[in-house]
């Protein structure tokens, strides 16, 4: 699996680009058909857009219901295992709705 690279631009980034930045920071990978896999190849999301929605709801991006400009590294867990745990908990809440 290919690791997700850091995006090339960071200014006033849309949510999927910020999700890519956060995913690269934690060493997440691309899976089949654009799926996002964690650093241990466990499923996280169907796309960067889906991952971005989860990350925004976790409070990892600046702004609320407005264009995003940055990842809030102080709000996001610094360790990949903790980040994956938070994403999975949030994802289970969505699938229960």
C-alpha positions as CSV (number, residue, x, y, z in Angstrom):
1,X,0.0,0.0,0.0
2,X,1.2,3.5,-0.8
3,X,1.5,5.9,2.1
4,X,-0.6,9.0,1.8
5,X,1.8,12.0,1.0
6,X,1.6,15.5,2.5
7,X,-0.3,17.8,0.2
8,X,1.7,20.4,-1.7
9,X,-0.4,23.5,-0.7
10,X,-1.6,24.4,2.8
11,X,-3.3,27.8,2.4
12,X,-7.1,27.9,2.8
13,X,-7.3,24.2,2.2
14,X,-10.6,22.4,1.7
15,X,-11.4,19.6,4.2
16,X,-10.2,16.7,2.1
17,X,-6.7,18.3,1.7
18,X,-6.5,18.8,5.4
19,X,-7.6,15.2,5.9
20,X,-4.7,14.2,3.6
21,X,-2.3,16.3,5.7
22,X,-3.5,14.6,9.0
23,X,-3.5,11.2,7.4
24,X,0.1,11.7,6.1
25,X,1.1,12.9,9.6
26,X,-0.1,9.6,11.1
27,X,1.3,7.4,8.3
28,X,-2.1,6.3,6.9
29,X,-2.2,4.5,3.6
30,X,-4.3,4.4,0.4
31,X,-6.4,1.3,0.1
32,X,-8.3,-0.2,-2.8
33,X,-10.6,2.2,-4.7
34,X,-9.3,5.3,-2.7
35,X,-10.2,3.9,0.7
36,X,-8.1,5.2,3.7
37,X,-6.3,2.6,5.8
38,X,-4.6,3.3,9.1
39,X,-0.9,2.7,9.9
40,X,-1.7,-1.0,10.5
41,X,-3.8,-1.3,7.3
42,X,-7.1,-1.2,9.2
43,X,-10.1,0.4,7.4
44,X,-10.8,4.0,8.4
45,X,-12.9,5.6,5.6
46,X,-14.1,5.2,2.0
47,X,-12.4,8.4,0.9
48,X,-10.6,11.5,2.0
49,X,-13.9,13.4,2.0
50,X,-15.4,10.8,4.4
51,X,-12.2,11.0,6.6
52,X,-12.4,14.8,6.5
53,X,-16.0,14.7,7.8
54,X,-15.0,12.5,10.7
55,X,-11.9,14.7,11.5
56,X,-13.9,17.9,11.3
57,X,-16.5,16.5,13.7
58,X,-13.7,15.5,16.1
59,X,-12.6,19.2,16.2
60,X,-9.3,18.6,14.4
61,X,-9.8,21.5,11.9
62,X,-10.2,25.2,12.4
63,X,-13.5,26.8,11.9
64,X,-17.0,25.4,12.1
65,X,-19.3,25.1,9.0
66,X,-17.0,27.4,7.1
67,X,-14.0,27.0,4.8
68,X,-11.1,25.4,6.7
69,X,-7.6,26.7,6.8
70,X,-5.6,24.5,9.1
71,X,-5.3,21.2,11.0
72,X,-5.4,21.8,14.7
73,X,-2.4,19.6,15.7
74,X,-3.0,20.5,19.4
75,X,-6.5,19.0,19.2
76,X,-5.5,15.9,17.2
77,X,-3.8,13.0,19.0
78,X,-0.1,12.9,18.4
79,X,0.1,9.1,18.3
80,X,-1.5,7.2,15.4
81,X,-3.1,4.6,17.6
82,X,-4.9,7.3,19.6
83,X,-6.0,9.1,16.4
84,X,-7.3,5.8,14.9
85,X,-9.3,5.1,18.1
86,X,-11.0,8.5,18.0
87,X,-11.8,8.1,14.3
88,X,-13.3,4.6,14.9
89,X,-15.4,5.7,17.8
90,X,-16.8,8.6,15.8
91,X,-17.4,6.4,12.8
92,X,-19.4,3.9,14.9
93,X,-21.6,6.8,16.1
94,X,-22.3,7.7,12.5
95,X,-23.1,4.1,11.4
96,X,-25.5,3.8,14.4
97,X,-27.6,6.7,13.1
